[in-house]
Structure formats: structure tokens, C-alpha cells
Amino acid sequence: MAVDSSILTNGSGEGRPLAARLLERWPDIAGDLVARGLGDAVPSDLPEDHYDDNVLPAVVVAGQAVLATIAAGKEPGYASVRAGTTVADRYLVVSVRLDDDSPEASSALMGGRRQRLFRSALEELTSDIVPAMFDGIEGVALLADSGQVQLASDPRWDALATDLTERLEADAYVAVMSGVVPAAVPESVGIAGELARLAMGLKRTPGAYRIDDLLLEYQVTRPSPARDRLIELVEPLYDQEHLLEAVIAHLQNGGSRKAAADGLHLHPNSYLYRLRRVHELTGLDPNSPRDSRMLAAGLLLAGRWGNPLPQ
């Protein structure tokens, strides 16, 4: 028996983080599982045609119910039995975000196809049943963490990002948190989702990211008066596109004047004039290491450098 995948796609929550939708929808997923009286099937028992783009196998929905209940801070109980899995002592929380804002990305048809491909990629990582959820743009999965491989040196996650980029035909950003006990899964699902969105917003190379890779960037996105002030400082640049281009080129090229000016096809003197104007308008000197960091943080928070970041 298969379950309509529409309850798991973007339809009712487009634009909201998957973690938030996950916590809200777990009763619907688990309730649908119970109401249909789904059996104890496991993936190897299911014929290939069960993996249709618009319906999900019973065991997959059971796995999503396990994920949703754990992410809601509850015991999965019945759902874990139906999924053929048990609650692990510790988890690897894996979040995926695709850089795809096309209208088709939020459609049920595309979401269903991508769910199937996402599951296939996870099944190649482990022989265990993986509680997972994917809505066509964002996804999250829980893998049992044996602790045998250090997260920073584990090549599986970069390989997963490359694999998903190829399969899903969109740049994939993967964020991984290790050693997560079940009680910490709700918070970790949210953090991992933010890390993946942050890497994408920074226009980093598609790949796998750990919190150590984005410590400073993650911290400056936390709500605080300092964050609000950083945004205010760069407001004078909002309607000065040529100045924004100059300061972003400066930041992206590590302060190299020649590289930045060449990239903008500007004479070096014209480029330096624009940086001086940035200093005059914001009070922040791009050539000062301290001020350049503040400019970078303000522009990132304001969504003027890369995609809008989590607020």
C-alpha cells in the first residue's frame, strides 16, 4: 500500500524551513500510517513500481513518521516498528538544501521525483533504514552514529552532496551534525537546516558543511541588537549598486585591489574611489580588517551579498 506524498511536499508550507513544517506535521504523518493499517513491509519486500513519483511506500512513510516524532521530542513507538528500525543512541543529523527557486521545484510532481532520488542516495550510504523527509527543496535524515569516523574527515558527506547535485540537477548543500542524542534531535534538525541555508546564502561551493565551517557566520545571524546595528550600517549602500559591487568584489577577493578591479572591469583609481565612497557613507573602511568584517556581516545579514540568510 502506498500513501499520497502530497502531505509531505511544499504545498502548505512553501518558503518556511522544513524543520518547522516537520514539527507541525508529525501527527498527520503518523496518523495516516495508523489509519491505513500499514503492514511490516521493508524496502527489499517492495516492488520497484512502489517507488512512484507521486506515492510513497508504507515503509518510507513509517520512516518519516519516526523522523517527525523524534524531531518533535516524542517517542516514535508504533512508527519505528512499522519502519523496521529502532531508536539509536546517537544520530548523525543530515540536512540538505537545494539552490533551486524555480516554480517547478515546489510542484508535487517535482517534489515526488526528488523524494525518490533522495531516498536512493541515502540507501547507497547505509544498509540501515534511514528515517528521512524531503520536500523537493529541503530535506533531513537521521543516520545512526557509530562514532567510528570523525565527522571532519568523513568523505561520505561531500560525496553525498556531489551525488545529489547530479541526481537532482541543482546545487546541493549538505549540513551534518554528529553525536546527537535523541533528546537533542529537535534542536539539531533546526541548526543543521540553518547551516545548509547559510552555506547556500553565502554562495559557498556546493558540498558538505559542519558547524565548524560556519562558526562566525552562524553566530552573527543570531538575533541581537548588534545584528540589527550591522544591518543599519550598510543601509546607505542599498541604492548604490556600483558601490555594492565594489565592496563585494573587495571582500570576495580578500582585499586584492587588482583582482577586484579587474573583475569589475574598472580602472584601479575608479575602484579605489568607490571604496572611499563606501567609507564615507557607512563609516566603515573596507581596507581596515576590522571594518571589512563588519561590512561583510552587515551585507550578509541584509541579504545584499548572496541569498537572504536565516534571521
C-alpha positions, 0 to 999 in steps of 0.5 A: 500500500502506498500513501499520497506524498502530497502531505509531505511536499511544499504545498502548505508550507512553501518558503518556511524551513522544513524543520518547522513544517516537520514539527507541525506535521508529525501527527498527520504523518503518523496518523495516516500510517495508523489509519491505513493499517500499514503492514511490516513491509521493508524496502527489499519486500517492495516492488520497484513500481512502489517507488512512484513519483507521486506515492510513497511506500508504507515503509518510507512513510513509517520512516518519516513518521519516526523522523517527525516524532523524534524531531518533535521530542516524542517517542516514535513507538508504533512508527519505528516498528512499522519502519523496521528500525529502532531508536539509536543512541546517537544520530548523525543529523543530515540536512540538505538544501537545494539552490533551486527557486524555480516554480517547478521545484515546489510542484508535487510532481517535482517534489515526488521525483526528488523524494525518490532520488533522495531516498536512493542516495541515502540507501547507497550510504547505509544498509540501515533504514534511514528515517528521512523527509524531503520536500523537493527543496529541503530535506533531513535524515537521521543516520545512526552514529557509530562514532567510528569516523570523525565527522571532519574527515568523513568523505561520505558527506561531500560525496553525498552532496556531489551525488545529489547535485547530479541526481537532482540537477541543482546545487546541493548543500549538505549540513551534518551534525554528529553525536546527537542524542535523541533528546537533542534531535529537535534542536539539531534538525533546526541548526543543521537546516540553518547551516545548509541555508547559510552555506547556500546564502553565502554562495559557498561551493556546493558540498558538505558543511559542519558547524565548524565551517560556519562558526562566525557566520552562524553566530552573527545571524543570531538575533541581537541588537548588534545584528540589527546595528550591522544591518543599519550600517550598510543601509546607505549602500542599498541604492548604490549598486556600483558601490555594492559591487565594489565592496563585494568584489573587495571582500570576495577577493580578500582585499586584492585591489587588482583582482577586484578591479579587474573583475569589475572591469574598472580602472584601479583609481575608479575602484579605489574611489568607490571604496572611499565612497563606501567609507564615507557613507557607512563609516566603515573602511573596507581596507581596515580588517576590522571594518571589512568584517563588519561590512561583510556581516552587515551585507550578509545579514541584509541579504545584499551579498548572496541569498537572504540568510536565516534571521 
